[in-house]
Amino acid sequence: MNKHYYVGIDLGGTTIKMGICTTDGHVMQEMERPTPKGPYFLVLDTFQQMLQDLLSQRQLKMENIAGVGVGVPAFLNVKSGFVYEIINLGWKEVPLKRELEALFNLPCFVDNDANTAAIGEMWQGAGRGASHLICITVGTGIGGGLILNGDIYHGSIGLAGEVGHYTIRPDGRLCNCGNTGCLETETSATAMLYYGKEAIRQGKPTVLKTRMDDKGNLTAQDVLDGAKADDSVCIEIVQHVGYYLGLTLAQISNVLNPEIIVIGGGVSKAGEFFLDPIRTNFRKFALKKVSEIAKIVPAQLGNSAGWLGAAWLVHRGLAKNGGV
């Protein structure tokens, strides 16, 4: 029976996203379920149930599936698929590729979730047609993936693309990674909230004080909404984020010379209002020819990017092994 489909899985700390696509990336079906807490085999059981449900919905059989790809928020050995640790799930030293292949009896491939999101955008999203791409996600933290010559660039031990831990203010705040002044500490949604709360603490006049009093908390969206409403504190925060993202992307681009820079994550949904200051500062700091070539664009695939990129891992892996 012809194996016309790939399965992709995006494992998150809160949800699991899974989908089936054709070998040219056309989405057939996708679903999302909560990530179970506890031993890793509970997650594998959920994988199996989700795949059975997807196959049933499309009236397909396991014989139709060429392979399974999984993106995980982990430090791992990409070649062996051995996961050293997933902090948010409490996993340590899990031979994930081996476990998946035993579970599904199919070729399985594993990579970091930031990489799979980047490759998803290259394959079917905002970076379609590009061979050299930087993808960053601006959310609770800053994630990143590098695509060079049409493939994921992993570096010597698989840690390439950690854009969020690019040092931009050596005298800045302490980051979760242990260093100070990382991009993540200045431009993530968490950073925006920090600066918003600092403004309130300092008694600066801002709409954020009212929102904090009314709701009891703040979100990055409150900062963006305040900036759109001409609140000076919120505007300053958005400009701060745009400055450091633009500066960092320019420096990385001066080295890598990408065609496209894709910006995703929850904060990026503010659209051009959020992207414009990034582009302005990118042009200011990038080499002229680099800035003329590189386009900064919003991500297109949303929550589908990760699992589609994971499905692409099957596409690449099977091609390297001589096809299906």
FENBELZI-V322630 format. One record per residue. N is the residue number from 1. SS is DSSP state (2 for helix, 1 for strand, 0 for the rest). OMEGA is omega in degrees with one decimal (NA if undefined). D_LAST is the distance of its C-alpha to the last C-alpha in Angstrom with 1 decimal. Layout:
N:SS:OMEGA:D_LAST, N:SS:OMEGA:D_LAST
//
This chain:
1:0:-178.9:11.3, 2:0:179.8:9.1, 3:0:-171.7:7.4, 4:0:-170.0:9.5, 5:1:172.5:10.7, 6:1:172.7:11.0, 7:1:175.9:14.0, 8:1:-179.7:16.5, 9:1:175.7:19.6, 10:1:-177.9:22.7, 11:1:177.1:25.0, 12:0:179.2:28.6, 13:0:-178.5:31.9, 14:0:-175.9:33.1, 15:1:171.4:30.1, 16:1:176.3:26.4, 17:1:-178.3:24.5, 18:1:177.6:21.3, 19:1:173.6:19.4, 20:1:176.3:16.5, 21:1:174.1:15.4, 22:1:-177.6:13.3, 23:0:173.8:10.7, 24:0:171.6:13.8, 25:0:177.1:15.9, 26:0:-177.2:18.0, 27:1:177.9:19.5, 28:1:-177.3:19.5, 29:1:176.3:21.5, 30:1:178.4:22.8, 31:1:-178.4:25.4, 32:1:178.1:27.5, 33:1:178.6:29.4, 34:1:176.2:31.8, 35:0:179.7:30.6, 36:0:177.1:32.3, 37:0:179.3:34.7, 38:0:-178.1:34.8, 39:0:-174.2:32.6, 40:2:-178.1:28.9, 41:2:174.1:27.9, 42:2:175.8:29.5, 43:2:178.4:27.0, 44:2:176.6:24.1, 45:2:178.2:25.9, 46:2:174.9:26.1, 47:2:-176.7:22.4, 48:2:-179.7:21.7, 49:2:179.4:24.5, 50:2:-179.7:23.4, 51:2:177.6:19.8, 52:2:179.9:21.4, 53:2:178.1:23.8, 54:2:179.0:21.4, 55:2:179.8:19.4, 56:2:-179.2:22.8, 57:2:-179.0:24.0, 58:2:-178.3:21.2, 59:0:178.4:21.2, 60:0:177.3:17.6, 61:0:178.4:16.3, 62:2:-179.8:14.1, 63:2:179.1:11.9, 64:2:-173.0:11.2, 65:1:-179.1:10.0, 66:1:-178.5:6.6, 67:1:-176.9:8.9, 68:1:174.3:12.5, 69:1:-178.0:14.5, 70:1:172.0:18.3, 71:1:-176.1:21.2, 72:1:178.5:24.3, 73:0:-166.7:27.9, 74:0:161.9:28.0, 75:1:-174.7:28.6, 76:1:170.0:25.6, 77:1:-172.8:23.8, 78:0:-176.8:20.6, 79:0:-177.5:19.0, 80:0:-176.1:19.9, 81:0:180.0:19.9, 82:1:-179.2:23.5, 83:1:178.6:25.8, 84:1:-178.6:29.3, 85:1:165.7:31.0, 86:1:-171.4:30.8, 87:2:-174.9:34.5, 88:2:-178.6:34.6, 89:2:179.7:33.1, 90:0:178.9:34.7, 91:1:171.6:31.6, 92:1:173.8:32.0, 93:1:179.1:29.8, 94:1:176.8:26.8, 95:1:-166.7:23.7, 96:2:180.0:21.7, 97:2:179.7:18.1, 98:2:179.5:19.0, 99:2:179.8:20.7, 100:2:-178.5:17.9, 101:2:174.6:15.4, 102:2:-178.5:18.3, 103:2:-172.8:19.0, 104:2:-175.3:15.7, 105:0:-179.7:14.0, 106:0:171.4:10.8, 107:1:-179.1:9.6, 108:1:-175.1:12.6, 109:1:-173.5:14.1, 110:1:175.1:17.8, 111:1:176.7:20.2, 112:1:-174.6:23.8, 113:2:176.7:24.4, 114:2:177.3:26.4, 115:2:-178.9:23.5, 116:2:175.8:21.1, 117:2:179.0:24.0, 118:2:-177.5:24.4, 119:2:175.4:20.8, 120:2:178.7:20.9, 121:2:177.4:24.0, 122:2:-173.7:22.6, 123:2:-172.1:19.5, 124:2:-173.2:21.4, 125:0:-173.0:25.0, 126:0:-179.3:28.0, 127:0:-176.9:26.3, 128:0:179.5:24.1, 129:0:-179.3:24.2, 130:0:176.9:25.5, 131:0:-178.3:24.2, 132:0:-167.9:27.0, 133:1:169.7:27.8, 134:1:176.9:29.8, 135:1:174.7:29.4, 136:1:176.2:32.1, 137:1:-179.2:32.8, 138:1:179.9:36.5, 139:0:176.5:37.2, 140:0:172.4:38.8, 141:0:175.3:37.6, 142:1:176.6:36.0, 143:1:-179.5:32.3, 144:1:174.9:30.5, 145:1:-179.6:27.2, 146:1:175.2:26.9, 147:1:179.4:24.4, 148:1:-178.3:25.0, 149:0:174.1:23.4, 150:0:179.8:20.7, 151:1:178.4:19.6, 152:1:173.7:21.3, 153:0:-174.8:24.2, 154:0:-172.3:24.8, 155:0:-172.4:27.8, 156:0:-178.6:28.7, 157:0:174.0:28.4, 158:0:-175.8:26.4, 159:0:178.0:29.5, 160:0:177.7:29.4, 161:0:179.6:30.0, 162:0:-176.1:32.8, 163:2:-177.3:34.8, 164:2:-177.6:36.9, 165:2:169.6:38.5, 166:0:-176.2:39.6, 167:1:-179.9:43.4, 168:0:176.6:45.4, 169:0:-176.3:48.7, 170:0:178.6:49.5, 171:0:-176.1:52.5, 172:0:-175.6:50.7, 173:0:179.3:49.9, 174:1:178.1:48.1, 175:0:178.0:44.3, 176:0:-178.2:42.4, 177:0:-179.8:40.7, 178:0:176.4:44.2, 179:0:177.9:44.9, 180:1:174.1:47.2, 181:0:176.7:46.8, 182:1:177.1:43.0, 183:2:-178.9:41.7, 184:2:-177.8:40.8, 185:2:-176.4:44.5, 186:2:-169.9:45.6, 187:2:-179.9:43.1, 188:0:174.2:41.3, 189:2:177.5:42.4, 190:2:178.7:44.0, 191:2:179.0:45.9, 192:2:178.0:47.1, 193:2:178.5:48.5, 194:2:-177.6:50.2, 195:2:175.5:52.0, 196:2:-179.6:52.9, 197:2:176.7:54.5, 198:2:178.6:56.2, 199:2:177.3:57.8, 200:2:-178.6:59.1, 201:2:-179.4:60.4, 202:0:176.9:62.2, 203:0:178.6:63.9, 204:0:178.6:62.4, 205:0:-177.7:62.9, 206:0:177.1:59.5, 207:2:-179.2:58.1, 208:2:178.2:55.9, 209:2:178.7:58.9, 210:2:-178.8:59.5, 211:2:177.2:55.9, 212:2:179.4:55.9, 213:2:-177.3:59.2, 214:2:-172.2:57.9, 215:2:-177.3:54.5, 216:0:177.3:55.1, 217:0:177.9:52.0, 218:0:171.5:50.3, 219:0:176.0:46.8, 220:2:178.7:45.4, 221:2:176.2:45.6, 222:2:178.6:49.4, 223:2:180.0:49.6, 224:2:178.6:47.7, 225:2:178.6:49.8, 226:2:178.6:52.9, 227:2:178.5:52.0, 228:2:178.9:51.5, 229:0:175.2:55.0, 230:0:172.7:56.5, 231:0:-171.8:57.1, 232:2:179.1:57.9, 233:2:-179.4:56.4, 234:2:176.9:53.1, 235:2:180.0:53.0, 236:2:179.3:53.7, 237:2:-179.9:50.8, 238:2:177.3:48.3, 239:2:177.0:49.7, 240:2:179.2:49.4, 241:2:-179.7:45.7, 242:2:179.6:45.1, 243:2:-174.6:47.0, 244:2:174.8:45.0, 245:2:179.0:41.6, 246:2:178.6:42.5, 247:2:-177.4:44.0, 248:2:-179.7:41.0, 249:2:177.1:38.4, 250:2:-178.8:40.6, 251:2:178.1:40.7, 252:2:-178.4:37.0, 253:2:176.0:36.5, 254:2:177.2:39.0, 255:2:-171.3:36.8, 256:2:177.4:33.3, 257:0:-178.5:34.3, 258:0:173.2:31.7, 259:0:-174.1:31.4, 260:1:171.6:31.2, 261:1:-177.9:32.4, 262:1:179.4:31.2, 263:1:179.9:33.5, 264:1:-177.8:32.6, 265:0:-174.4:34.0, 266:2:-176.8:36.8, 267:2:-177.3:39.6, 268:2:-179.3:37.8, 269:2:174.5:38.2, 270:2:172.2:41.7, 271:0:-173.2:40.4, 272:2:178.8:42.4, 273:2:179.0:45.3, 274:2:-174.4:43.3, 275:2:-174.8:41.4, 276:2:178.2:44.4, 277:2:175.5:46.1, 278:2:179.9:42.9, 279:2:-179.5:42.6, 280:2:-179.0:46.3, 281:2:174.0:46.2, 282:2:179.3:42.9, 283:2:-179.4:44.7, 284:2:-172.1:47.7, 285:2:-179.2:46.0, 286:0:171.3:43.1, 287:0:-172.7:43.7, 288:2:-179.0:44.6, 289:2:177.9:41.7, 290:2:-178.3:39.2, 291:2:178.0:40.7, 292:2:-176.8:40.6, 293:2:-172.7:36.9, 294:0:175.3:35.7, 295:1:175.9:35.6, 296:1:-172.2:36.1, 297:1:176.1:34.5, 298:1:175.3:34.0, 299:0:-177.0:30.6, 300:0:-167.7:29.4, 301:0:179.8:26.8, 302:2:-176.3:29.2, 303:2:-179.8:27.8, 304:2:-174.2:24.3, 305:2:-174.7:23.7, 306:2:-177.1:22.7, 307:2:176.2:20.1, 308:2:176.0:18.6, 309:2:176.6:18.5, 310:2:176.3:16.9, 311:2:178.3:14.1, 312:2:176.5:13.7, 313:2:176.8:13.3, 314:2:179.1:9.9, 315:2:-178.8:9.3, 316:2:-175.7:11.0, 317:2:179.9:9.8, 318:2:178.4:6.1, 319:2:178.6:7.8, 320:2:179.9:10.3, 321:0:176.5:8.3, 322:0:175.3:7.0, 323:0:-177.2:3.8, 324:0:NA:0.0
//
